[in-house]
Every structure is written in structure tokens, then in C-alpha cells.
Amino acid sequence: MSRLVLLDRVPLQVEAANEVVHIVDLRDAAAVETALVGANAVLHLGGLPDEAPLEHLLDANVLGTHHVLEAARRAAIPRVVLASSNRVSGFYPTAHRTGPQEPVRPDGLYGVGMAAIEALGRLYADKFDVSVICLRIGSFEEAPTESRHLATWLSPRDAVGFCRAALRTGIRMRCLGSRMTACQFTLARPGGLWKLDSGPVIDFALSVGIVACGHDCAVGTQAKGVR
């Protein structure tokens, strides 16, 4: 059975025999590096999840991600999956189907921080040959609560499935010879806001459909009043 190492700033309850729990602040580079020794993949979900003062976002999200990527590089961990956000493209108009090659258009400081995280992923892929997948998360909810969620909803069950798929996929981003891919996930349904048909796909069966994510594939929700 594979070992699962869980990191958090607060105590966690071990729920399976293969789990190991560490209390780690991602801003502590040495502690992060020690905790990741022996890992063969990293799923990084830590950080502030919404708007906050820029200095807090840079400290927790950007610096924390840098410490994770640097620890992965030093430990020769081949795959890192980073949590990004649809909000890196939040100011594209509703009628525009956002493509993966388009510049980021963040809808706030949180989106700016996520764009910086993706840039760090690109750096470590290009310079250090770490395979990095950035998941631009849409509306992560137990169930849709507004009409917009019909295009952007991501259930907890499907989020787990897609994270697992991202950790296991053999896809490498071919653009510019890089091993970094930015992908976001939502139901592949008509009327969606993002182009889901670019290049190879990471897919898995859902209870209500198929989630599709290509290398260099970007999807996500948009700023209130814009999308």
C-alpha cells in the first residue's frame, strides 16, 4: 500500500494505516522539504482560498508554493499538481470562450496570486524538468446553488477523481517543449465558457458526464458582473 503523507498547519486525524500526518507551515521551507522526502508525487492544495490583502496572498500562496516546488526539485519528485483557479481568467467577457494560449486576465488579487503560482510552475517545468499540472478550479461546491454553476460546478467527488487522474497521467505539455500544463475542470457541456478540445485530454467518468482537460487547457468561472 502506498504511503500518504498529509501536511497541515493544524492537527489532522489519521484515518488509514498508510497515512502519515505532519504539522507544517508551508512558509517554512526547511519543514516542507523534510516532510516531502521519499514522496513520488505532490498534490498541493494549501493556501488562502479567496480574496485577501496582497501581502497575505503572496506570503501564504505564492511563497508557500515556491517552497513546495523547490522541495520537489531538491528531492527529485517527478510530478507536482498545483491548485490554481479559474479566476486567473476572470475578466474575459462571458461571450468569449477562453482558450489555453490566451493571456491571464485575473479578476482580483487572488487571481493575481494564482497567476504567479502558475508562473512558478512554468519556471520549475522549463528550468528543472519537474512535471507540473496546475488545476484551475471552478465552482467547488457540494451542489450547484446558482444558474452559473450549471457551467462551472465541480463536486467534491469529481474533484477527488480529477486530482487522482492528474497525479497519474502521463501527459506532458508539449508547448515550447515544457512539462508544465495548466488545466481546469468543469463538466464538458454545451454552452460552457472554456475551450476543452485542445490537445491530449485527462478524462474520467463522472456520475453525470465526462470531465475533459487537455494540456494547456484553461477553464473556470469569471468575475461577478463580467461572466
TORKOL-707170 format. One line per 3 residues: number of its first residue (from 1); their letters; for each residue z negated, x, y of N, C-alpha, C, O. Coordinates in Angstrom, 1 decimal. Layout:
# TORKOL-707170
NUM> a> Z/X/Y/Z/X/Y/Z/X/Y/Z/X/Y ~ ...
END
This chain:
# TORKOL-707170
1> msr> 0.0/0.8/-1.2/0.0/0.0/0.0/0.0/0.9/1.2/-0.8/1.9/1.3 ~ 0.8/0.6/2.2/0.9/1.3/3.4/-0.3/1.2/4.3/-1.0/0.1/4.3 ~ -0.7/2.2/5.0/-1.9/2.2/5.9/-1.5/1.6/7.2/-0.4/1.9/7.7
4> lvl> -2.3/0.7/7.7/-2.0/0.1/9.0/-3.1/0.5/10.0/-4.3/0.2/9.8 ~ -2.8/1.3/11.0/-3.7/1.7/12.0/-3.7/0.9/13.2/-2.6/0.7/13.8 ~ -4.8/0.3/13.6/-4.9/-0.7/14.7/-5.7/0.0/15.9/-6.8/0.5/15.7
7> ldr> -5.1/-0.1/17.1/-5.8/0.5/18.2/-6.0/-0.6/19.3/-5.2/-1.4/19.5 ~ -7.2/-0.6/19.9/-7.5/-1.5/21.0/-8.7/-0.9/21.8/-9.3/0.0/21.3 ~ -8.8/-1.4/23.0/-9.9/-1.0/23.9/-11.3/-1.6/23.5/-12.3/-1.1/23.9
10> vpl> -11.2/-2.7/22.7/-12.4/-3.4/22.3/-12.5/-3.4/20.7/-11.4/-3.2/20.1 ~ -13.6/-3.5/20.2/-13.7/-3.5/18.7/-12.9/-4.6/18.0/-12.8/-5.7/18.5 ~ -12.2/-4.2/16.9/-11.5/-5.2/16.1/-12.1/-5.3/14.7/-12.8/-4.4/14.3
13> qve> -11.9/-6.4/14.1/-12.4/-6.7/12.8/-11.4/-6.3/11.7/-10.2/-6.8/11.8 ~ -11.7/-5.4/10.8/-10.8/-5.0/9.7/-10.7/-6.3/8.8/-11.7/-6.9/8.4 ~ -9.4/-6.6/8.5/-9.2/-7.8/7.7/-8.5/-7.5/6.4/-8.3/-8.4/5.6
16> aan> -8.1/-6.3/6.1/-7.5/-5.9/4.9/-7.9/-4.5/4.5/-8.3/-3.7/5.3 ~ -7.8/-4.2/3.2/-8.3/-2.9/2.7/-7.4/-1.7/3.2/-7.9/-0.6/3.3 ~ -6.2/-2.0/3.6/-5.4/-0.9/4.1/-5.4/-0.7/5.6/-4.7/0.1/6.2
19> evv> -6.3/-1.4/6.3/-6.4/-1.3/7.8/-7.4/-0.3/8.2/-8.5/-0.2/7.6 ~ -7.1/0.4/9.3/-8.0/1.4/9.9/-8.0/1.0/11.4/-7.0/0.9/12.0 ~ -9.2/0.9/12.0/-9.4/0.5/13.3/-9.9/1.6/14.2/-10.9/2.3/13.8
22> hiv> -9.3/1.8/15.4/-9.8/2.8/16.3/-10.0/2.1/17.7/-9.1/1.3/18.1 ~ -11.0/2.4/18.4/-11.2/2.0/19.8/-10.6/3.1/20.6/-11.1/4.2/20.7 ~ -9.5/2.8/21.3/-8.7/3.8/22.0/-8.2/3.2/23.4/-7.7/2.1/23.4
25> dlr> -8.4/3.9/24.4/-7.8/3.5/25.7/-6.5/4.3/25.8/-6.5/5.5/25.7 ~ -5.4/3.6/26.0/-4.1/4.2/26.0/-3.9/5.2/27.2/-3.0/6.0/27.1 ~ -4.8/5.2/28.1/-4.7/6.1/29.2/-5.3/7.5/28.8/-5.2/8.4/29.6
28> daa> -5.9/7.5/27.7/-6.5/8.8/27.1/-5.5/9.4/26.2/-5.4/9.0/25.0 ~ -4.7/10.4/26.7/-3.6/10.9/25.9/-4.1/11.6/24.6/-3.4/11.4/23.6 ~ -5.2/12.3/24.7/-5.7/13.0/23.5/-6.1/12.1/22.4/-5.9/12.3/21.3
31> ave> -6.8/11.0/22.8/-7.2/10.0/21.9/-6.0/9.3/21.2/-6.1/9.0/20.0 ~ -5.0/9.0/22.0/-3.8/8.3/21.4/-3.1/9.3/20.4/-2.8/8.8/19.3 ~ -3.0/10.5/20.8/-2.4/11.5/19.8/-3.2/11.6/18.5/-2.6/11.6/17.5
34> tal> -4.5/11.7/18.6/-5.3/11.8/17.4/-5.1/10.6/16.5/-5.1/10.7/15.3 ~ -5.1/9.4/17.2/-5.0/8.1/16.4/-3.7/8.0/15.7/-3.6/7.3/14.6 ~ -2.6/8.6/16.2/-1.3/8.4/15.6/-0.9/9.5/14.6/0.2/9.4/14.0
37> vga> -1.8/10.4/14.3/-1.5/11.4/13.3/-1.3/10.8/12.0/-2.1/10.0/11.5 ~ -0.2/11.1/11.3/0.1/10.6/10.0/0.9/9.3/10.0/1.3/8.9/8.9 ~ 1.2/8.7/11.1/2.0/7.5/11.2/3.4/7.8/11.0/3.9/8.8/11.4
40> nav> 4.2/6.8/10.4/5.6/6.9/10.3/6.4/6.0/11.2/7.6/6.0/11.2 ~ 5.7/5.1/11.9/6.3/4.2/12.9/5.2/3.7/13.8/4.0/3.6/13.4 ~ 5.6/3.3/15.0/4.6/2.8/16.0/5.1/1.5/16.6/6.3/1.5/17.0
43> lhl> 4.3/0.5/16.6/4.6/-0.7/17.4/3.6/-0.8/18.5/2.4/-1.0/18.3 ~ 4.1/-0.6/19.7/3.3/-0.5/20.9/3.3/-1.8/21.7/4.3/-2.2/22.3 ~ 2.2/-2.6/21.7/2.1/-3.9/22.4/1.0/-3.9/23.5/0.8/-4.9/24.1
46> ggl> 0.4/-2.7/23.7/-0.7/-2.7/24.6/-0.3/-2.7/26.1/0.8/-2.2/26.4 ~ -1.2/-3.2/27.0/-0.9/-3.1/28.4/-1.2/-4.4/29.1/-1.6/-5.4/28.4 ~ -1.1/-4.5/30.4/-1.2/-5.7/31.2/-0.1/-6.6/30.9/1.1/-6.2/31.1
49> pde> -0.3/-7.9/30.6/0.8/-8.8/30.2/1.5/-9.6/31.4/2.3/-10.4/31.1 ~ 1.1/-9.4/32.6/1.6/-10.2/33.7/1.5/-9.5/35.0/1.1/-8.3/35.1 ~ 1.8/-10.2/36.1/1.7/-9.6/37.4/0.3/-9.0/37.7/-0.7/-9.6/37.4
52> apl> 0.3/-7.9/38.4/-0.9/-7.2/38.8/-0.6/-6.2/39.9/0.6/-6.0/40.1 ~ -1.6/-5.7/40.6/-1.3/-4.7/41.6/-0.5/-3.5/40.9/-0.7/-3.2/39.8 ~ 0.4/-2.9/41.7/1.3/-1.9/41.1/0.6/-0.8/40.5/0.9/-0.3/39.4
55> ehl> -0.5/-0.3/41.2/-1.2/0.8/40.6/-1.8/0.5/39.3/-2.0/1.4/38.4 ~ -2.2/-0.7/39.0/-2.8/-1.1/37.7/-1.7/-1.1/36.7/-1.9/-0.7/35.6 ~ -0.5/-1.6/37.0/0.6/-1.7/36.1/1.1/-0.3/35.7/1.4/0.0/34.6
58> lda> 1.1/0.6/36.7/1.6/2.0/36.4/0.6/2.7/35.5/0.9/3.4/34.6 ~ -0.7/2.4/35.8/-1.8/3.1/35.0/-1.8/2.6/33.6/-1.8/3.4/32.7 ~ -1.9/1.3/33.4/-2.0/0.8/32.0/-0.7/0.7/31.3/-0.7/1.1/30.1
61> nvl> 0.3/0.3/31.9/1.6/0.0/31.2/2.5/1.3/31.1/2.9/1.7/30.0 ~ 2.8/1.9/32.2/3.7/3.0/32.3/3.1/4.3/31.7/3.6/4.9/30.8 ~ 1.9/4.6/32.2/1.2/5.8/31.8/0.8/5.7/30.3/1.0/6.6/29.5
64> gth> 0.3/4.5/29.9/0.0/4.3/28.5/1.1/4.4/27.6/1.0/5.0/26.5 ~ 2.3/3.9/28.0/3.5/4.0/27.2/3.9/5.5/27.1/4.4/6.0/26.0 ~ 3.8/6.2/28.2/4.2/7.6/28.1/3.3/8.4/27.1/3.8/9.2/26.4
67> hvl> 2.0/8.0/27.1/1.1/8.7/26.1/1.5/8.3/24.7/1.4/9.2/23.8 ~ 1.9/7.1/24.4/2.3/6.7/23.1/3.6/7.5/22.7/3.7/8.0/21.6 ~ 4.6/7.5/23.6/5.8/8.2/23.3/5.6/9.7/23.1/6.2/10.3/22.2
70> eaa> 4.8/10.3/23.9/4.5/11.7/23.8/3.8/12.0/22.5/4.1/13.0/21.8 ~ 2.8/11.2/22.1/2.1/11.4/20.9/3.1/11.2/19.7/3.0/12.0/18.7 ~ 4.0/10.3/19.8/5.0/10.1/18.7/5.9/11.3/18.6/6.2/11.8/17.5
73> rra> 6.3/11.9/19.7/7.1/13.1/19.7/6.4/14.2/19.1/7.0/14.9/18.3 ~ 5.2/14.5/19.5/4.4/15.6/19.0/4.1/15.5/17.5/4.0/16.5/16.8 ~ 4.0/14.2/17.0/3.7/14.0/15.6/5.0/13.8/14.8/4.9/13.6/13.6
76> aip> 6.1/13.9/15.4/7.4/13.7/14.7/7.5/12.3/14.1/8.0/12.2/13.0 ~ 7.0/11.3/14.8/7.1/9.9/14.3/8.5/9.4/14.6/8.9/9.5/15.8 ~ 9.3/9.0/13.6/10.7/8.7/13.8/11.1/7.5/14.5/12.2/7.4/15.1
79> rvv> 10.2/6.4/14.5/10.6/5.2/15.1/9.4/4.7/16.0/8.3/4.6/15.6 ~ 9.7/4.3/17.2/8.8/3.6/18.1/9.4/2.3/18.7/10.5/2.3/19.2 ~ 8.6/1.3/18.5/9.1/0.0/19.0/8.1/-0.4/20.2/6.9/-0.4/20.1
82> las> 8.8/-0.6/21.4/8.0/-0.9/22.6/8.2/-2.3/23.0/9.2/-2.9/22.9 ~ 7.1/-2.9/23.5/7.1/-4.3/24.1/7.6/-4.2/25.5/6.9/-3.6/26.4 ~ 8.8/-4.7/25.8/9.3/-4.8/27.2/9.2/-6.3/27.5/8.5/-7.1/26.9
85> snr> 10.1/-6.7/28.5/10.0/-8.1/28.9/11.4/-8.6/29.4/12.1/-7.8/30.0 ~ 11.7/-9.8/29.2/12.8/-10.5/29.8/12.8/-10.3/31.4/13.9/-10.4/32.0 ~ 11.7/-10.1/31.9/11.5/-10.0/33.4/12.2/-8.8/34.0/12.2/-8.7/35.2
88> vsg> 12.7/-7.9/33.2/13.4/-6.8/33.8/14.8/-7.3/34.3/15.4/-6.6/35.1 ~ 15.2/-8.4/33.9/16.5/-9.0/34.4/16.3/-10.4/35.0/17.2/-11.2/35.0 ~ 15.1/-10.6/35.6/14.7/-11.9/36.0/15.4/-12.5/37.2/15.3/-13.7/37.5
91> fyp> 16.1/-11.7/38.0/16.7/-12.2/39.2/18.3/-12.3/39.1/18.9/-12.5/40.1 ~ 18.8/-12.3/37.8/20.2/-12.7/37.7/20.2/-14.2/37.8/19.3/-14.9/37.3 ~ 21.3/-14.8/38.4/21.4/-16.3/38.5/21.4/-17.0/37.2/21.8/-16.4/36.2
94> tah> 21.0/-18.2/37.2/21.0/-19.0/36.0/22.3/-19.1/35.3/22.4/-19.1/34.1 ~ 23.4/-19.2/36.1/24.7/-19.4/35.5/25.3/-18.2/35.0/26.3/-18.2/34.3 ~ 24.7/-17.0/35.2/25.2/-15.7/34.8/24.6/-15.4/33.4/23.4/-15.3/33.3
97> rtg> 25.4/-15.1/32.4/25.0/-14.7/31.1/24.8/-13.2/31.1/25.8/-12.5/31.2 ~ 23.6/-12.8/31.2/23.2/-11.4/31.3/23.7/-10.6/30.1/23.3/-10.9/29.0 ~ 24.4/-9.5/30.4/24.8/-8.6/29.4/24.0/-7.3/29.3/23.3/-7.0/30.2
100> pqe> 24.1/-6.6/28.2/23.2/-5.5/27.9/23.5/-4.3/28.8/22.6/-3.4/29.0 ~ 24.7/-4.2/29.3/25.0/-3.0/30.1/24.7/-3.1/31.6/24.9/-2.2/32.4 ~ 24.3/-4.3/32.0/24.1/-4.6/33.4/22.8/-4.0/33.9/21.8/-3.8/33.2
103> pvr> 22.8/-3.6/35.2/21.6/-3.0/35.8/20.4/-4.0/35.7/20.5/-5.2/35.7 ~ 19.2/-3.4/35.6/18.0/-4.3/35.6/17.9/-4.9/37.0/18.2/-4.3/38.0 ~ 17.3/-6.1/37.0/17.0/-6.9/38.3/15.7/-7.5/38.1/15.6/-8.7/37.9
106> pdg> 14.6/-6.8/38.2/13.3/-7.3/37.9/12.9/-8.4/38.9/13.3/-8.4/40.0 ~ 12.0/-9.3/38.4/11.6/-10.5/39.2/10.3/-10.3/39.8/9.7/-11.2/40.4 ~ 9.7/-9.1/39.7/8.4/-8.8/40.3/7.9/-7.4/39.9/8.7/-6.7/39.2
109> lyg> 6.7/-7.1/40.3/6.2/-5.7/39.9/6.0/-5.5/38.4/6.2/-4.4/37.9 ~ 5.6/-6.6/37.7/5.5/-6.5/36.3/6.9/-6.1/35.7/6.9/-5.2/34.8 ~ 8.0/-6.7/36.1/9.3/-6.4/35.7/9.7/-4.9/36.0/10.4/-4.3/35.2
112> vgm> 9.2/-4.5/37.2/9.5/-3.1/37.6/8.8/-2.1/36.6/9.4/-1.1/36.2 ~ 7.6/-2.4/36.2/6.9/-1.6/35.2/7.6/-1.6/33.9/7.6/-0.6/33.2 ~ 8.1/-2.8/33.5/8.8/-2.8/32.2/10.1/-2.0/32.2/10.5/-1.4/31.3
115> aai> 10.8/-2.1/33.4/12.0/-1.2/33.5/11.6/0.2/33.4/12.4/1.0/32.8 ~ 10.5/0.6/34.0/10.0/2.0/33.9/9.7/2.4/32.4/10.0/3.5/32.0 ~ 9.2/1.4/31.7/8.9/1.7/30.3/10.2/1.9/29.5/10.3/2.8/28.6
118> eal> 11.2/1.1/29.8/12.5/1.2/29.1/13.1/2.6/29.5/13.7/3.2/28.6 ~ 12.9/3.0/30.7/13.5/4.3/31.1/12.8/5.4/30.4/13.4/6.4/30.0 ~ 11.5/5.3/30.1/10.8/6.3/29.3/11.3/6.3/27.9/11.5/7.4/27.3
121> grl> 11.5/5.1/27.4/12.1/5.0/26.0/13.5/5.7/25.9/13.7/6.5/25.0 ~ 14.3/5.5/27.0/15.6/6.2/27.0/15.4/7.7/27.1/16.1/8.4/26.4 ~ 14.5/8.2/27.9/14.3/9.6/28.0/13.9/10.2/26.7/14.4/11.2/26.3
124> yad> 12.9/9.6/26.0/12.5/10.2/24.7/13.5/10.1/23.6/13.6/10.9/22.7 ~ 14.4/9.1/23.7/15.5/9.0/22.8/16.6/10.1/23.0/17.0/10.7/22.1 ~ 17.0/10.2/24.3/18.0/11.1/24.7/17.5/12.6/24.5/18.3/13.4/24.0
127> kfd> 16.4/12.9/25.0/15.9/14.3/25.1/15.2/14.8/23.8/15.4/15.9/23.5 ~ 14.5/13.8/23.1/13.7/14.3/22.0/14.1/13.6/20.7/13.5/13.9/19.6 ~ 15.2/12.8/20.7/15.7/12.2/19.5/14.8/11.3/18.7/14.8/11.2/17.5
130> vsv> 13.9/10.6/19.5/13.0/9.6/18.9/13.8/8.3/18.9/14.4/8.0/19.9 ~ 13.8/7.6/17.8/14.4/6.3/17.7/13.5/5.3/18.3/12.5/4.9/17.8 ~ 14.0/4.7/19.5/13.2/3.8/20.3/13.9/2.4/20.4/15.1/2.4/20.7
133> icl> 13.1/1.3/20.1/13.6/0.0/20.3/12.7/-0.7/21.3/11.5/-0.8/21.0 ~ 13.3/-1.2/22.4/12.5/-2.0/23.4/12.7/-3.5/23.2/13.9/-3.9/23.3 ~ 11.7/-4.2/22.9/11.8/-5.7/22.7/11.5/-6.4/24.0/10.4/-6.4/24.5
136> rig> 12.6/-7.0/24.6/12.3/-7.7/25.9/11.9/-9.1/25.5/12.7/-10.0/25.1 ~ 10.6/-9.4/25.6/10.0/-10.6/25.0/10.2/-11.7/26.0/10.0/-11.6/27.2 ~ 10.6/-12.9/25.5/10.8/-14.1/26.3/9.6/-14.9/26.5/8.5/-14.4/26.8
139> sfe> 9.7/-16.2/26.2/8.5/-17.1/26.4/7.7/-17.1/25.1/8.0/-17.9/24.2 ~ 6.7/-16.3/25.0/5.9/-16.2/23.8/4.8/-17.2/23.9/3.8/-17.1/24.6 ~ 5.0/-18.3/23.1/4.1/-19.5/23.1/4.0/-20.0/21.7/4.8/-19.9/20.8
142> eap> 2.9/-20.7/21.5/2.7/-21.4/20.2/3.8/-22.5/20.0/4.2/-22.7/18.9 ~ 4.1/-23.2/21.1/5.2/-24.2/21.1/5.8/-24.3/22.5/5.1/-24.0/23.5 ~ 7.0/-24.8/22.6/7.6/-25.0/24.0/6.8/-26.0/24.8/6.3/-27.0/24.2
145> tes> 6.6/-25.7/26.1/5.9/-26.6/26.9/6.7/-27.1/28.1/6.2/-27.9/28.9 ~ 7.9/-26.6/28.3/8.8/-27.0/29.3/10.2/-26.8/28.9/10.5/-26.1/27.9 ~ 11.1/-27.5/29.6/12.5/-27.5/29.2/13.1/-26.2/29.1/14.0/-25.9/28.3
148> rhl> 12.8/-25.3/30.0/13.3/-23.9/30.0/13.0/-23.2/28.7/13.8/-22.4/28.2 ~ 11.9/-23.5/28.0/11.6/-22.8/26.8/12.5/-23.2/25.7/12.6/-22.4/24.7 ~ 13.3/-24.2/25.8/14.3/-24.5/24.8/15.3/-23.4/24.7/16.0/-23.3/23.6
151> atw> 15.5/-22.6/25.7/16.4/-21.5/25.7/15.7/-20.1/25.5/16.3/-19.1/25.2 ~ 14.4/-20.1/25.7/13.7/-18.8/25.8/12.5/-18.7/24.9/11.9/-17.6/24.8 ~ 12.1/-19.7/24.1/10.9/-19.7/23.4/10.9/-18.7/22.2/11.9/-18.6/21.5
154> lsp> 9.8/-18.0/22.0/9.6/-17.2/20.9/8.2/-17.5/20.3/7.2/-17.3/20.9 ~ 8.2/-18.0/19.1/7.0/-18.4/18.4/6.2/-17.2/17.9/6.9/-16.1/17.7 ~ 4.9/-17.3/17.7/4.2/-16.1/17.1/4.7/-15.7/15.7/4.8/-14.5/15.4
157> rda> 5.1/-16.7/14.9/5.6/-16.4/13.6/6.9/-15.6/13.7/7.1/-14.6/13.0 ~ 7.8/-16.0/14.6/9.1/-15.3/14.7/8.9/-13.9/15.4/9.7/-13.0/15.1 ~ 7.9/-13.8/16.3/7.6/-12.5/16.9/7.2/-11.5/15.9/7.6/-10.4/15.9
160> vgf> 6.4/-11.9/14.9/5.9/-11.0/13.9/7.1/-10.6/13.0/7.3/-9.4/12.7 ~ 8.0/-11.6/12.7/9.2/-11.3/11.9/10.1/-10.3/12.6/10.6/-9.4/11.9 ~ 10.3/-10.5/13.9/11.2/-9.6/14.6/10.6/-8.2/14.8/11.3/-7.2/14.7
163> cra> 9.3/-8.1/15.1/8.7/-6.8/15.2/8.8/-6.1/13.8/9.1/-4.9/13.8 ~ 8.6/-6.7/12.7/8.8/-6.1/11.4/10.2/-5.6/11.2/10.5/-4.5/10.7 ~ 11.2/-6.5/11.6/12.6/-6.1/11.5/12.9/-4.9/12.4/13.7/-4.0/11.9
166> alr> 12.4/-4.8/13.6/12.7/-3.7/14.5/12.1/-2.4/13.9/12.7/-1.4/14.1 ~ 10.9/-2.5/13.3/10.3/-1.3/12.7/11.2/-0.8/11.5/11.2/0.4/11.2 ~ 11.8/-1.7/10.8/12.5/-1.3/9.6/14.0/-1.1/9.7/14.6/-0.4/8.9
169> tgi> 14.6/-1.6/10.8/16.1/-1.5/10.9/16.6/-0.1/10.9/15.9/0.8/11.4 ~ 17.8/0.2/10.4/18.4/1.5/10.5/19.3/1.6/11.7/19.9/2.6/11.9 ~ 19.4/0.6/12.6/20.3/0.6/13.7/19.9/1.7/14.7/18.7/1.9/15.0
172> rmr> 20.8/2.4/15.2/20.7/3.4/16.3/21.6/3.0/17.4/22.7/2.5/17.1 ~ 21.2/3.1/18.6/22.0/2.8/19.8/23.1/3.8/19.9/22.8/5.0/20.0 ~ 24.4/3.4/19.9/25.5/4.3/20.0/25.9/4.7/21.4/26.5/5.7/21.7
175> clg> 25.5/3.8/22.4/25.9/4.0/23.8/25.4/5.4/24.3/24.2/5.7/24.2 ~ 26.3/6.2/24.8/26.0/7.5/25.3/25.4/8.4/24.3/24.7/9.4/24.6 ~ 25.6/8.1/23.0/25.0/9.0/21.9/23.5/8.9/21.8/22.9/9.7/21.2
178> srm> 22.9/7.8/22.3/21.5/7.7/22.4/20.9/7.0/21.1/21.7/6.3/20.4 ~ 19.6/7.2/20.9/19.0/6.5/19.8/18.0/5.4/20.3/17.1/4.9/19.6 ~ 18.2/5.1/21.6/17.3/4.1/22.2/18.1/2.8/22.4/19.2/2.8/22.8
181> tac> 17.4/1.7/22.0/18.1/0.4/22.1/17.1/-0.6/22.8/15.9/-0.7/22.5 ~ 17.7/-1.4/23.7/16.9/-2.4/24.4/17.4/-3.7/23.8/18.5/-4.1/23.9 ~ 16.5/-4.5/23.3/16.8/-5.8/22.7/15.8/-6.8/23.0/14.6/-6.5/23.1
184> qft> 16.2/-8.0/23.2/15.2/-9.1/23.4/15.6/-10.2/22.5/16.7/-10.3/22.0 ~ 14.6/-11.0/22.2/14.9/-12.0/21.2/14.5/-13.4/21.7/13.6/-13.7/22.4 ~ 15.4/-14.3/21.3/15.3/-15.8/21.5/16.2/-16.4/20.5/16.9/-15.8/19.8
187> lar> 16.1/-17.7/20.4/17.0/-18.4/19.5/18.4/-18.3/19.9/18.7/-18.5/21.1 ~ 19.3/-18.0/19.0/20.8/-17.8/19.3/21.4/-19.2/19.3/22.0/-19.7/18.3 ~ 21.2/-19.9/20.4/21.7/-21.3/20.5/22.7/-21.4/21.7/22.6/-20.6/22.6
190> pgg> 23.6/-22.4/21.7/24.5/-22.7/22.8/23.7/-22.9/24.1/22.6/-23.5/24.0 ~ 24.2/-22.4/25.2/23.6/-22.7/26.5/22.5/-21.6/26.8/21.8/-21.8/27.8 ~ 22.4/-20.6/26.0/21.4/-19.6/26.2/21.8/-18.8/27.5/22.9/-18.9/28.0
193> lwk> 20.8/-17.9/27.9/21.0/-17.2/29.2/21.5/-15.8/29.0/21.9/-15.1/29.9 ~ 21.6/-15.3/27.7/22.0/-13.9/27.5/23.1/-13.8/26.4/23.3/-14.6/25.6 ~ 23.8/-12.7/26.6/24.8/-12.4/25.6/24.2/-11.8/24.4/23.5/-10.8/24.5
196> lds> 24.4/-12.4/23.2/23.8/-11.9/22.0/24.8/-11.4/21.0/24.5/-11.2/19.8 ~ 26.0/-11.1/21.4/27.1/-10.8/20.5/27.6/-9.3/20.6/28.7/-9.1/20.3 ~ 26.8/-8.4/21.2/27.3/-7.1/21.4/26.8/-6.1/20.3/25.6/-5.9/20.2
199> gpv> 27.7/-5.6/19.6/27.4/-4.6/18.6/26.6/-5.1/17.4/26.6/-6.3/17.1 ~ 26.0/-4.1/16.6/25.2/-4.5/15.4/24.1/-5.4/15.8/23.6/-5.5/16.9 ~ 23.6/-6.1/14.8/22.5/-7.1/15.0/21.3/-6.8/14.1/21.5/-6.3/13.0
202> idf> 20.1/-7.0/14.6/18.9/-7.1/13.8/18.7/-8.6/13.7/18.5/-9.3/14.6 ~ 18.7/-9.1/12.4/18.5/-10.6/12.3/17.6/-10.9/11.1/17.4/-10.1/10.2 ~ 17.0/-12.1/11.2/16.2/-12.6/10.1/16.1/-14.1/10.2/16.4/-14.6/11.2
205> als> 15.8/-14.7/9.1/15.8/-16.2/9.0/14.6/-16.7/9.7/13.5/-16.2/9.6 ~ 14.8/-17.7/10.5/13.7/-18.4/11.2/13.5/-19.8/10.6/14.3/-20.3/9.8 ~ 12.4/-20.4/10.9/12.2/-21.8/10.5/13.2/-22.8/11.1/13.4/-23.8/10.5
208> vgi> 13.8/-22.4/12.2/14.7/-23.3/12.9/16.0/-22.7/13.2/16.8/-23.3/13.9 ~ 16.3/-21.5/12.8/17.6/-20.9/13.1/17.6/-19.4/12.8/16.9/-18.9/12.0 ~ 18.5/-18.7/13.6/18.6/-17.3/13.4/18.3/-16.6/14.8/18.8/-17.0/15.8
211> vac> 17.5/-15.6/14.7/17.4/-14.7/15.9/18.3/-13.6/15.8/18.5/-13.0/14.7 ~ 19.0/-13.3/16.9/20.0/-12.2/16.8/19.7/-11.2/17.9/19.3/-11.5/19.0 ~ 19.8/-9.9/17.6/19.5/-8.9/18.6/20.4/-7.7/18.3/20.3/-7.1/17.2
214> ghd> 21.3/-7.4/19.2/22.2/-6.2/19.0/21.7/-5.0/19.7/20.8/-5.1/20.6 ~ 22.2/-3.8/19.3/21.8/-2.6/20.0/22.4/-2.8/21.4/23.5/-3.3/21.6 ~ 21.6/-2.5/22.4/22.0/-2.7/23.8/22.1/-4.2/24.1/22.8/-4.5/25.0
217> cav> 21.3/-5.0/23.4/21.4/-6.5/23.7/20.2/-6.9/24.5/19.1/-6.7/24.1 ~ 20.4/-7.6/25.6/19.4/-8.0/26.5/19.3/-9.5/26.7/20.3/-10.1/27.0 ~ 18.1/-10.1/26.5/17.9/-11.5/26.7/16.6/-11.7/27.3/15.7/-10.7/27.3
220> gtq> 16.3/-12.8/27.9/15.0/-13.1/28.5/14.9/-14.2/29.5/16.0/-14.7/29.8 ~ 13.7/-14.6/29.9/13.6/-15.6/30.9/13.7/-15.1/32.3/13.8/-13.8/32.4 ~ 13.8/-15.9/33.2/14.1/-15.5/34.6/13.0/-16.0/35.6/12.1/-16.8/35.2
223> akg> 13.1/-15.5/36.8/12.1/-15.9/37.8/12.2/-17.4/38.1/13.3/-18.0/38.2 ~ 11.0/-17.9/38.4/11.0/-19.3/38.7/11.8/-19.6/40.0/11.6/-18.9/41.0 ~ 12.6/-20.6/40.0/13.4/-20.9/41.1/14.8/-20.2/41.1/15.7/-20.5/41.9
226> vr> 14.9/-19.2/40.2/16.2/-18.5/40.1/16.9/-18.8/38.8/18.0/-19.1/38.8 ~ 16.1/-18.8/37.7/16.6/-19.1/36.4/15.6/-20.1/35.8/15.9/-20.5/34.6
END
